[in-house]
Amino acid sequence: DSDDITGGYTIVDVMKKTGIEDRGEAERVLQSLSLGKEGTRVLTKIDRDENDINNNAAATSASKPKKKRAKKTRRSVSNHDVFVFNTSFTSNVRRIKITNVQMKETTEERAKTHEAVSRDRLYLIDAAVVRIMKARKTIDHRSLMAEVMNQLKFPATAVDIKKRVESLIEREYMERCEGDRSRYNYLA
């Protein structure tokens, strides 16, 4: 526990005392309070790892103290890192704004997000095509593509729209005209 550290708390201590159960959330809060912009650092983070703890125990028994090189504070939070109140913290403002640190999205999460966005966009393209076809009843390919592009609020490619048109034809929402293959009829 943190009793051997003067007034500091580890992430585990903070989670117990605050009731925050999600470690990711606790890390974000501690990073925001200790690694944020200058002038909002209410806490000071002291990086410690297994080696530091073992070295401190060995250093107390050694006679000569070794010179330590100042190292940059890590952004990640380990179980052994200690957070202490920043005694040099002052502010003329009554309220300070502390911005939350955003965690990096993993490649798996990013892939899931892209997949969900792509799926949603397919539905939006389908809806736009059906709306246009319902209003016009019959339309040529170029006009349909231009109107769909105008209605969509995201950049869609002609290939994506063409695939959705083919899908709507297969699902019998619309059909190609008999005489002119570049015209479409809406099927009610």
N, CA, C and O of each residue as an XYZ file, in Angstrom:
752
protein
N       0.848     -1.195      0.000
C       0.000      0.000      0.000
C       0.885      1.246      0.000
O       2.109      1.135     -0.067
N       0.292      2.398      0.073
C       1.038      3.650     -0.076
C       1.521      4.234      1.242
O       1.956      5.386      1.272
N       1.459      3.471      2.343
C       1.843      4.008      3.642
C       3.321      4.382      3.710
O       3.702      5.283      4.459
N       4.171      3.677      2.913
C       5.595      3.975      2.941
C       5.951      5.189      2.092
O       7.087      5.661      2.149
N       5.024      5.696      1.319
C       5.256      6.842      0.446
C       4.611      8.047      1.099
O       3.439      7.998      1.470
N       5.356      9.122      1.244
C       4.847     10.282      1.980
C       3.699     10.951      1.240
O       3.917     11.667      0.262
N       2.484     10.720      1.704
C       1.311     11.403      1.190
C       0.901     11.045     -0.210
O       0.031     11.713     -0.768
N       1.475     10.031     -0.809
C       1.149      9.679     -2.188
C       0.215      8.489     -2.275
O       0.058      7.727     -1.321
N      -0.396      8.345     -3.428
C      -1.316      7.246     -3.660
C      -0.991      6.574     -4.983
O      -0.638      7.241     -5.955
N      -1.111      5.260     -5.019
C      -0.978      4.529     -6.279
C      -2.346      4.510     -6.947
O      -3.341      4.923     -6.351
N      -2.393      4.031     -8.182
C      -3.677      3.982     -8.900
C      -4.656      3.070     -8.172
O      -5.856      3.345     -8.146
N      -4.157      1.990     -7.583
C      -5.022      1.065     -6.842
C      -5.637      1.778     -5.637
O      -6.825      1.627     -5.353
N      -4.806      2.561     -4.929
C      -5.315      3.333     -3.777
C      -6.409      4.308     -4.218
O      -7.457      4.411     -3.581
N      -6.152      5.012     -5.306
C      -7.115      6.005     -5.806
C      -8.424      5.319     -6.183
O      -9.506      5.822     -5.883
N      -8.318      4.161     -6.847
C      -9.526      3.441     -7.257
C     -10.336      3.009     -6.033
O     -11.564      3.095     -6.040
N      -9.655      2.548     -4.988
C     -10.357      2.130     -3.763
C     -11.026      3.317     -3.080
O     -12.187      3.236     -2.681
N     -10.287      4.422     -2.948
C     -10.795      5.581     -2.206
C     -11.901      6.329     -2.954
O     -12.790      6.902     -2.324
N     -11.855      6.331     -4.282
C     -12.860      7.070     -5.054
C     -14.026      6.203     -5.504
O     -15.079      6.722     -5.875
N     -13.845      4.885     -5.474
C     -14.912      3.997     -5.918
C     -14.948      3.833     -7.433
O     -15.905      3.274     -7.969
N     -13.930      4.306     -8.124
C     -13.853      4.114     -9.577
C     -13.412      2.676     -9.816
O     -12.335      2.271     -9.379
N     -14.246      1.907    -10.510
C     -13.942      0.488    -10.721
C     -13.216      0.242    -12.040
O     -12.455     -0.719    -12.152
N     -13.439      1.091    -13.033
C     -12.830      0.923    -14.341
C     -11.410      1.488    -14.332
O     -11.213      2.687    -14.138
N     -10.434      0.624    -14.541
C      -9.033      1.061    -14.486
C      -8.728      2.087    -15.574
O      -7.996      3.048    -15.334
N      -9.282      1.889    -16.763
C      -9.055      2.835    -17.859
C      -9.519      4.235    -17.500
O      -8.843      5.220    -17.796
N     -10.679      4.315    -16.860
C     -11.209      5.618    -16.444
C     -10.319      6.244    -15.370
O     -10.038      7.442    -15.408
N      -9.879      5.426    -14.414
C      -9.001      5.928    -13.352
C      -7.693      6.452    -13.948
O      -7.189      7.492    -13.524
N      -7.144      5.735    -14.928
C      -5.912      6.187    -15.596
C      -6.126      7.530    -16.276
O      -5.296      8.430    -16.153
N      -7.244      7.668    -16.997
C      -7.533      8.930    -17.699
C      -7.644     10.098    -16.714
O      -7.123     11.184    -16.967
N      -8.326      9.863    -15.592
C      -8.499     10.930    -14.593
C      -7.144     11.328    -14.014
O      -6.825     12.514    -13.923
N      -6.351     10.336    -13.627
C      -5.043     10.630    -13.040
C      -4.114     11.310    -14.045
O      -3.361     12.215    -13.682
N      -4.165     10.881    -15.295
C      -3.348     11.520    -16.330
C      -3.800     12.964    -16.530
O      -2.971     13.859    -16.691
N      -5.101     13.188    -16.520
C      -5.618     14.549    -16.700
C      -5.167     15.467    -15.576
O      -4.841     16.630    -15.813
N      -5.147     14.950    -14.358
C      -4.786     15.756    -13.202
C      -3.276     15.944    -13.041
O      -2.829     16.898    -12.405
N      -2.492     15.025    -13.623
C      -1.039     15.097    -13.399
C      -0.224     15.401    -14.652
O       0.901     15.892    -14.551
N      -0.766     15.121    -15.812
C       0.005     15.299    -17.047
C      -0.630     16.306    -17.995
O      -0.220     16.415    -19.151
N      -1.620     17.037    -17.519
C      -2.319     18.010    -18.363
C      -1.470     19.229    -18.655
O      -0.259     19.234    -18.432
N      -2.135     20.275    -19.164
C      -1.433     21.520    -19.479
C      -0.844     22.134    -18.216
O      -1.339     21.928    -17.109
N       0.229     22.894    -18.418
C       0.851     23.622    -17.306
C      -0.205     24.552    -16.699
O      -0.917     25.245    -17.427
N      -0.303     24.565    -15.392
C      -1.300     25.410    -14.736
C      -2.541     24.642    -14.328
O      -3.407     25.182    -13.639
N      -2.639     23.375    -14.750
C      -3.783     22.553    -14.342
C      -3.312     21.254    -13.689
O      -4.120     20.365    -13.423
N      -2.033     21.145    -13.437
C      -1.489     19.918    -12.840
C      -1.649     19.965    -11.324
O      -0.782     20.458    -10.603
N      -2.773     19.441    -10.866
C      -3.093     19.433     -9.444
C      -2.279     18.353     -8.741
O      -1.924     18.496     -7.571
N      -1.984     17.259     -9.468
C      -1.199     16.165     -8.916
C       0.160     16.107     -9.603
O       0.329     16.609    -10.714
N       1.111     15.497     -8.939
C       2.411     15.222     -9.535
C       2.568     13.714     -9.599
O       2.336     13.015     -8.613
N       2.962     13.217    -10.762
C       3.134     11.776    -10.942
C       4.606     11.434    -10.742
O       5.489     12.044    -11.345
N       4.849     10.459     -9.895
C       6.201      9.974     -9.676
C       6.271      8.584    -10.292
O       5.645      7.643     -9.803
N       7.043      8.464    -11.378
C       7.164      7.174    -12.058
C       7.947      6.202    -11.194
O       9.063      6.490    -10.762
N       7.351      5.059    -10.952
C       8.032      3.996    -10.216
C       7.689      2.691    -10.881
O       6.562      2.477    -11.327
N       8.667      1.826    -10.942
C       8.404      0.478    -11.425
C       9.114     -0.504    -10.509
O       9.717     -0.094     -9.518
N       9.054     -1.783    -10.818
C       9.671     -2.812     -9.968
C      11.145     -2.512     -9.708
O      11.625     -2.678     -8.586
N      11.868     -2.068    -10.749
C      13.297     -1.793    -10.615
C      13.550     -0.680     -9.604
O      14.459     -0.779     -8.779
N      12.735      0.393     -9.670
C      12.903      1.508     -8.736
C      12.714      1.053     -7.300
O      13.472      1.437     -6.410
N      11.696      0.232     -7.084
C      11.401     -0.243     -5.737
C      12.545     -1.118     -5.231
O      12.980     -0.979     -4.087
N      13.036     -2.028     -6.095
C      14.159     -2.892     -5.724
C      15.431     -2.068     -5.523
O      16.185     -2.327     -4.585
N      15.683     -1.084     -6.382
C      16.861     -0.229     -6.275
C      16.826      0.611     -5.007
O      17.860      0.812     -4.370
N      15.640      1.108     -4.630
C      15.513      1.905     -3.406
C      15.862      1.069     -2.180
O      16.506      1.560     -1.252
N      15.440     -0.185     -2.175
C      15.753     -1.070     -1.061
C      17.254     -1.325     -1.019
O      17.847     -1.354      0.059
N      17.871     -1.509     -2.178
C      19.310     -1.754     -2.242
C      20.086     -0.479     -1.918
O      21.149     -0.539     -1.300
N      19.560      0.671     -2.332
C      20.248      1.945     -2.120
C      20.326      2.302     -0.637
O      21.292      2.931     -0.203
N      19.331      1.911      0.134
C      19.358      2.225      1.555
C      20.472      1.455      2.258
O      21.017      1.918      3.259
N      20.810      0.278      1.731
C      21.881     -0.496      2.342
C      23.251     -0.100      1.805
O      24.262     -0.369      2.454
N      23.307      0.526      0.647
C      24.576      0.940      0.054
C      25.066      2.212      0.728
O      24.268      3.009      1.222
N      26.402      2.401      0.747
C      26.952      3.567      1.425
C      26.978      4.804      0.544
O      26.755      5.912      1.033
N      27.250      4.634     -0.770
C      27.383      5.776     -1.670
C      26.122      5.948     -2.512
O      25.734      5.014     -3.214
N      25.466      7.115     -2.469
C      24.303      7.310     -3.340
C      24.760      7.529     -4.777
O      25.739      8.231     -5.031
N      24.033      6.913     -5.719
C      24.357      7.059     -7.134
C      23.634      8.261     -7.703
O      22.530      8.600     -7.276
N      24.274      8.905     -8.679
C      23.622     10.035     -9.342
C      22.571      9.491    -10.290
O      22.834      8.563    -11.055
N      21.380     10.070    -10.237
C      20.306      9.638    -11.126
C      20.107     10.665    -12.218
O      20.106     11.870    -11.966
N      19.941     10.181    -13.417
C      19.662     11.056    -14.537
C      18.158     11.334    -14.561
O      17.359     10.413    -14.393
N      17.771     12.576    -14.765
C      16.341     12.924    -14.808
C      15.743     12.309    -16.055
O      16.254     12.491    -17.160
N      14.649     11.575    -15.867
C      14.014     10.972    -17.031
C      12.622     11.559    -17.223
O      11.993     12.052    -16.287
N      12.167     11.487    -18.467
C      10.870     12.059    -18.828
C       9.750     11.234    -18.193
O       9.833     10.007    -18.135
N       8.712     11.907    -17.722
C       7.578     11.234    -17.101
C       6.835     10.408    -18.144
O       6.514     10.888    -19.232
N       6.570      9.146    -17.783
C       5.808      8.263    -18.666
C       4.347      8.696    -18.717
O       3.808      9.188    -17.725
N       3.707      8.515    -19.866
C       2.282      8.838    -19.980
C       1.423      7.705    -19.428
O       0.325      7.952    -18.928
N       1.902      6.479    -19.512
C       1.124      5.349    -19.004
C       1.225      5.297    -17.481
O       2.143      5.861    -16.886
N       0.270      4.613    -16.867
C       0.227      4.529    -15.409
C       0.406      3.071    -15.004
O      -0.381      2.211    -15.400
N       1.447      2.793    -14.211
C       1.640      1.428    -13.713
C       1.128      1.360    -12.275
O       0.832      2.386    -11.663
N       1.028      0.150    -11.747
C       0.523     -0.037    -10.376
C       1.431      0.593     -9.330
O       0.983      0.900     -8.226
N       2.714      0.790     -9.668
C       3.676      1.295     -8.690
C       3.860      2.813     -8.757
O       4.483      3.389     -7.865
N       3.339      3.467     -9.786
C       3.452      4.924     -9.891
C       2.721      5.579     -8.725
O       1.685      5.097     -8.268
N       3.279      6.676     -8.263
C       2.710      7.360     -7.093
C       2.255      8.751     -7.505
O       2.945      9.452     -8.245
N       1.087      9.138     -7.016
C       0.540     10.465     -7.289
C       0.475     11.227     -5.977
O      -0.100     10.757     -4.995
N       1.079     12.425     -5.977
C       1.076     13.266     -4.785
C       0.496     14.628     -5.154
O       0.506     15.020     -6.321
N      -0.005     15.340     -4.159
C      -0.540     16.674     -4.397
C       0.598     17.595     -4.814
O       1.663     17.590     -4.197
N       0.379     18.379     -5.851
C       1.372     19.315     -6.361
C       1.377     20.545     -5.452
O       0.520     21.419     -5.578
N       2.335     20.607     -4.545
C       2.383     21.699     -3.566
C       2.688     23.049     -4.212
O       2.402     24.090     -3.621
N       3.260     23.047     -5.408
C       3.561     24.312     -6.084
C       2.400     24.787     -6.961
O       2.517     25.794     -7.659
N       1.281     24.060     -6.923
C       0.125     24.436     -7.742
C      -0.543     25.685     -7.180
O      -0.917     25.738     -6.008
N      -0.683     26.680     -8.039
C      -1.445     27.882     -7.683
C      -2.245     28.313     -8.894
O      -1.880     28.025    -10.034
N      -3.337     29.005     -8.631
C      -4.154     29.502     -9.722
C      -4.869     30.768     -9.274
O      -5.416     30.821     -8.173
N      -4.864     31.786    -10.126
C      -5.577     33.030     -9.820
C      -7.062     32.887    -10.131
O      -7.882     33.673     -9.657
N      -7.397     31.892    -10.918
C      -8.777     31.673    -11.343
C      -9.511     30.864    -10.281
O      -8.950     29.968     -9.651
N     -10.772     31.205    -10.105
C     -11.569     30.513     -9.093
C     -11.846     29.061     -9.512
O     -11.829     28.147     -8.687
N     -12.100     28.875    -10.810
C     -12.326     27.538    -11.362
C     -11.286     27.271    -12.426
O     -10.977     28.145    -13.236
N     -10.757     26.086    -12.428
C      -9.805     25.729    -13.481
C     -10.435     24.672    -14.371
O     -11.230     23.848    -13.921
N     -10.065     24.714    -15.633
C     -10.571     23.733    -16.580
C      -9.518     22.659    -16.762
O      -8.390     22.942    -17.166
N      -9.888     21.441    -16.467
C      -8.971     20.315    -16.658
C      -9.530     19.472    -17.788
O     -10.604     18.883    -17.664
N      -8.803     19.418    -18.880
C      -9.276     18.644    -20.034
C      -8.932     17.180    -19.835
O      -7.845     16.842    -19.368
N      -9.871     16.315    -20.196
C      -9.657     14.880    -20.062
C      -8.677     14.397    -21.110
O      -8.719     14.829    -22.262
N      -7.808     13.511    -20.709
C      -6.868     12.890    -21.629
C      -7.623     11.812    -22.393
O      -8.317     10.988    -21.797
N      -7.486     11.821    -23.711
C      -8.144     10.816    -24.542
C      -7.232      9.603    -24.687
O      -6.044      9.734    -24.983
N      -7.801      8.435    -24.477
C      -7.017      7.217    -24.642
C      -6.925      6.897    -26.129
O      -7.846      7.183    -26.895
N      -5.824      6.312    -26.523
C      -5.638      5.935    -27.920
C      -6.549      4.764    -28.238
O      -6.698      3.836    -27.444
N      -7.158      4.828    -29.427
C      -8.051      3.773    -29.870
C      -7.213      2.619    -30.409
O      -6.281      2.839    -31.183
N      -7.536      1.396    -30.009
C      -6.791      0.241    -30.509
C      -7.190     -0.041    -31.953
O      -8.224      0.434    -32.424
N      -6.369     -0.811    -32.646
C      -6.674     -1.124    -34.054
C      -7.955     -1.934    -34.152
O      -8.700     -1.800    -35.123
N      -8.221     -2.772    -33.161
C      -9.446     -3.566    -33.151
C     -10.671     -2.654    -33.009
O     -11.661     -2.823    -33.721
N     -10.597     -1.687    -32.085
C     -11.701     -0.743    -31.897
C     -11.904      0.103    -33.142
O     -13.034      0.369    -33.550
N     -10.787      0.528    -33.745
C     -10.857      1.352    -34.961
C     -11.531      0.570    -36.088
O     -12.362      1.120    -36.811
N     -11.176     -0.719    -36.243
C     -11.771     -1.556    -37.284
C     -13.274     -1.722    -37.043
O     -14.071     -1.664    -37.979
N     -13.650     -1.930    -35.773
C     -15.072     -2.059    -35.429
C     -15.835     -0.784    -35.773
O     -16.936     -0.835    -36.321
N     -15.240      0.355    -35.445
C     -15.872      1.646    -35.715
C     -16.048      1.847    -37.217
O     -17.119      2.250    -37.671
N     -14.992      1.565    -37.991
C     -15.080      1.722    -39.448
C     -16.150      0.809    -40.043
O     -16.880      1.200    -40.954
N     -16.231     -0.412    -39.516
C     -17.228     -1.363    -40.002
C     -18.645     -0.843    -39.726
O     -19.517     -0.912    -40.593
N     -18.866     -0.325    -38.521
C     -20.187      0.192    -38.147
C     -20.545      1.412    -38.998
O     -21.686      1.549    -39.439
N     -19.576      2.295    -39.227
C     -19.823      3.490    -40.048
C     -20.148      3.079    -41.475
O     -21.067      3.624    -42.086
N     -19.398      2.119    -42.012
C     -19.644      1.653    -43.383
C     -21.050      1.067    -43.518
O     -21.756      1.336    -44.490
N     -21.447      0.260    -42.526
C     -22.776     -0.348    -42.543
C     -23.858      0.729    -42.504
O     -24.832      0.660    -43.253
N     -23.687      1.723    -41.630
C     -24.649      2.817    -41.530
C     -24.733      3.596    -42.837
O     -25.817      4.003    -43.254
N     -23.591      3.802    -43.479
C     -23.569      4.550    -44.735
C     -24.290      3.801    -45.840
O     -24.915      4.422    -46.700
N     -24.216      2.471    -45.833
C     -24.943      1.687    -46.835
C     -26.446      1.943    -46.709
O     -27.141      2.129    -47.708
N     -26.930      1.949    -45.481
C     -28.355      2.203    -45.248
C     -28.744      3.614    -45.688
O     -29.826      3.827    -46.236
N     -27.851      4.572    -45.444
C     -28.130      5.953    -45.853
C     -28.186      6.075    -47.380
O     -29.022      6.801    -47.918
N     -27.303      5.371    -48.065
C     -27.325      5.385    -49.538
C     -28.619      4.749    -50.030
O     -29.279      5.286    -50.920
N     -28.986      3.598    -49.450
C     -30.247      2.939    -49.830
C     -31.431      3.887    -49.646
O     -32.278      4.006    -50.531
N     -31.489      4.554    -48.506
C     -32.605      5.452    -48.199
C     -32.665      6.606    -49.192
O     -33.747      6.986    -49.640
N     -31.506      7.165    -49.539
C     -31.474      8.280    -50.493
C     -31.973      7.828    -51.869
O     -32.762      8.525    -52.506
N     -31.516      6.672    -52.317
C     -31.935      6.157    -53.630
C     -33.442      5.915    -53.639
O     -34.127      6.303    -54.585
N     -33.959      5.279    -52.593
C     -35.399      4.988    -52.531
C     -36.209      6.280    -52.495
O     -37.242      6.380    -53.157
N     -35.743      7.290    -51.713
C     -36.449      8.583    -51.663
C     -36.538      9.210    -53.047
O     -37.598      9.673    -53.467
N     -35.416      9.216    -53.742
C     -35.373      9.825    -55.078
C     -36.267      9.051    -56.043
O     -37.020      9.648    -56.813
N     -36.185      7.745    -56.002
C     -36.986      6.914    -56.912
C     -38.479      7.067    -56.617
O     -39.294      7.091    -57.539
N     -38.833      7.168    -55.357
C     -40.230      7.336    -54.968
C     -40.780      8.650    -55.520
O     -41.923      8.712    -55.973
N     -39.960      9.693    -55.479
C     -40.393     11.012    -55.949
C     -40.449     11.068    -57.477
O     -41.370     11.667    -58.033
N     -39.495     10.464    -58.155
C     -39.383     10.568    -59.613
C     -40.095      9.462    -60.381
O     -40.510      9.680    -61.519
N     -40.243      8.303    -59.798
C     -40.828      7.093    -60.410
C     -39.913      6.498    -61.483
O     -39.713      5.283    -61.520
N     -39.360      7.340    -62.350
C     -38.406      6.859    -63.352
C     -37.306      7.913    -63.502
O     -37.570      9.115    -63.475
N     -36.051      7.429    -63.662
C     -34.919      8.358    -63.718
C     -33.759      7.670    -64.438
O     -33.611      6.449    -64.380
N     -32.936      8.480    -65.118
C     -31.765      7.882    -65.778
C     -30.614      7.784    -64.771
O     -30.621      8.434    -63.726
N     -29.634      6.957    -65.115
C     -28.541      6.627    -64.202
C     -27.755      7.857    -63.750
O     -27.488      8.014    -62.558
N     -27.385      8.721    -64.678
C     -26.575      9.900    -64.336
C     -27.308     10.834    -63.370
O     -26.726     11.324    -62.402
N     -28.593     11.073    -63.646
C     -29.374     11.953    -62.767
C     -29.500     11.355    -61.369
O     -29.399     12.063    -60.368
N     -29.723     10.037    -61.314
C     -29.839      9.363    -60.017
C     -28.534      9.503    -59.230
O     -28.552      9.826    -58.043
N     -27.406      9.259    -59.893
C     -26.102      9.368    -59.220
C     -25.876     10.788    -58.700
O     -25.436     10.973    -57.565
N     -26.178     11.786    -59.528
C     -25.963     13.184    -59.134
C     -26.839     13.549    -57.939
O     -26.364     14.192    -57.003
N     -28.102     13.151    -57.955
C     -29.015     13.473    -56.847
C     -28.617     12.771    -55.548
O     -28.689     13.355    -54.467
N     -28.198     11.515    -55.673
C     -27.765     10.782    -54.475
C     -26.543     11.473    -53.878
O     -26.473     11.668    -52.665
N     -25.585     11.844    -54.717
C     -24.378     12.528    -54.230
C     -24.736     13.844    -53.524
O     -24.131     14.195    -52.511
N     -25.723     14.565    -54.067
C     -26.148     15.832    -53.451
C     -26.818     15.612    -52.103
O     -26.628     16.404    -51.179
N     -27.597     14.549    -51.982
C     -28.342     14.306    -50.738
C     -27.472     13.788    -49.601
O     -27.738     14.065    -48.431
N     -26.440     13.042    -49.946
C     -25.602     12.440    -48.906
C     -24.702     13.480    -48.262
O     -24.179     14.367    -48.936
N     -24.526     13.365    -46.963
C     -23.704     14.320    -46.222
C     -22.290     13.797    -45.989
O     -21.520     14.394    -45.236
N     -21.954     12.698    -46.624
C     -20.612     12.135    -46.534
C     -20.129     11.830    -47.943
O     -20.949     11.652    -48.843
N     -18.827     11.766    -48.156
C     -18.320     11.498    -49.503
C     -18.548     10.034    -49.877
O     -17.971      9.130    -49.273
N     -19.389      9.818    -50.872
C     -19.658      8.459    -51.351
C     -19.091      8.325    -52.755
O     -19.106      9.272    -53.541
N     -18.597      7.144    -53.055
C     -18.058      6.907    -54.394
C     -19.160      6.395    -55.302
O     -20.165      5.852    -54.841
N     -18.959      6.574    -56.583
C     -19.924      6.092    -57.572
C     -20.049      4.571    -57.477
O     -21.130      4.021    -57.688
N     -18.948      3.897    -57.162
C     -18.963      2.431    -57.049
C     -19.890      2.002    -55.906
O     -20.669      1.060    -56.055
N     -19.800      2.700    -54.761
C     -20.668      2.373    -53.621
C     -22.141      2.547    -53.982
O     -22.975      1.698    -53.666
N     -22.444      3.641    -54.639
C     -23.837      3.925    -55.009
C     -24.330      2.878    -56.009
O     -25.452      2.384    -55.895
N     -23.490      2.544    -56.984
C     -23.870      1.552    -57.998
C     -24.159      0.204    -57.337
O     -25.115     -0.477    -57.708
N     -23.332     -0.182    -56.355
C     -23.559     -1.448    -55.639
C     -24.901     -1.426    -54.917
O     -25.626     -2.421    -54.911
N     -25.231     -0.284    -54.307
C     -26.498     -0.183    -53.580
C     -27.683     -0.208    -54.541
O     -28.729     -0.777    -54.229
N     -27.517      0.415    -55.716
C     -28.574      0.379    -56.733
C     -28.802     -1.070    -57.163
O     -29.943     -1.516    -57.279
N     -27.709     -1.804    -57.399
C     -27.828     -3.221    -57.784
C     -28.527     -4.016    -56.683
O     -29.357     -4.878    -56.971
N     -28.199     -3.734    -55.439
C     -28.828     -4.416    -54.310
C     -30.332     -4.119    -54.270
O     -31.141     -5.012    -54.019
N     -30.696     -2.854    -54.520
C     -32.124     -2.490    -54.527
C     -32.863     -3.142    -55.688
O     -34.040     -3.481    -55.560
N     -32.188     -3.321    -56.813
C     -32.798     -4.023    -57.948
C     -33.029     -5.482    -57.574
O     -34.094     -6.031    -57.857
N     -32.035     -6.123    -56.936
C     -32.176     -7.523    -56.501
C     -33.307     -7.672    -55.495
O     -34.015     -8.679    -55.506
N     -33.483     -6.695    -54.637
C     -34.533     -6.760    -53.615
C     -35.866     -6.229    -54.128
O     -36.824     -6.094    -53.367
N     -35.918     -5.929    -55.422
C     -37.127     -5.527    -56.141
C     -37.748     -4.230    -55.626
O     -38.971     -4.105    -55.558
N     -36.891     -3.256    -55.261
C     -37.369     -1.914    -54.959
C     -37.442     -1.099    -56.247
O     -38.208     -0.141    -56.350
N     -36.622     -1.502    -57.234
C     -36.581     -0.801    -58.510
C     -36.153     -1.787    -59.587
O     -35.703     -2.895    -59.294
N     -36.303     -1.362    -60.845
C     -35.904     -2.215    -61.974
C     -35.334     -1.352    -63.078
O     -35.536     -0.138    -63.109
N     -34.603     -2.010    -64.000
C     -34.104     -1.310    -65.179
C     -35.222     -1.280    -66.219
O     -36.018     -2.214    -66.325
N     -35.266     -0.192    -66.980
C     -36.261     -0.094    -68.060
C     -35.935     -1.126    -69.142
O     -34.771     -1.441    -69.387
N     -36.981     -1.645    -69.782
C     -36.805     -2.671    -70.825
C     -36.019     -2.132    -72.014
O     -35.049     -2.758    -72.441
N     -36.418     -0.985    -72.559
C     -35.786     -0.457    -73.775
C     -34.467      0.248    -73.502
O     -33.551      0.169    -74.320
N     -34.348      0.944    -72.357
C     -33.165      1.744    -72.049
C     -32.563      1.238    -70.727
O     -33.124      1.482    -69.658
N     -31.429      0.537    -70.799
C     -30.819     -0.088    -69.619
C     -30.226      0.933    -68.639
O     -29.902      0.585    -67.503
N     -30.083      2.193    -69.077
C     -29.511      3.204    -68.178
C     -30.590      3.990    -67.430
O     -30.286      4.970    -66.750
N     -31.858      3.557    -67.554
C     -32.962      4.168    -66.820
C     -33.516      3.183    -65.810
O     -33.485      1.970    -66.015
N     -34.026      3.731    -64.711
C     -34.561      2.885    -63.646
C     -36.020      3.270    -63.393
O     -36.385      4.441    -63.493
N     -36.849      2.276    -63.064
C     -38.233      2.471    -62.662
C     -38.373      2.085    -61.196
O     -37.761      1.124    -60.729
N     -39.187      2.850    -60.484
C     -39.461      2.528    -59.085
C     -40.595      1.537    -59.024
O     -41.609      1.705    -59.701
N     -40.434      0.500    -58.215
C     -41.485     -0.494    -58.016
C     -42.120     -0.264    -56.649
O     -41.454     -0.384    -55.621
N     -43.425      0.072    -56.639
C     -44.096      0.370    -55.372
C     -44.499     -0.893    -54.649
O     -45.076     -0.826    -53.564
